């Protein structure tokens, strides 16, 4: 199997509010795709993120998205200026720097960068 793209779906209570939040956090300016009612798809690099409206469901229960960046500490600083509640940056020498946070629906998000 040769995987060429990855699509991740996250349930959200309010689709428009979630889309606005993800656009702000990931600095997205491109158009969203809305293939069916109740679903918005945003492109994050090589990942397609599908936000699926599920007002009665349990968003955040076991859902997560982790994204790799060039500098996790720099992203931590940028995201903190947005008023997000972020875990501290963890440093694993010779491996990875990372931190986690949650979206307004409780879905876990993580940011990491490889280090040497």
Buried (B, 14 or more C-beta within 10 A) or exposed (E): EEEEEEEBBBBBBBBEEBBEBBBEBBEBEEEBEEEEEEBBBBBBEEBBBBBBBBEEEEBBEEBEBEBEBEEBBEBBEBBEEEEBEBEEBEEEEEEBBBBBBBBBBBBBBBBBBBBE
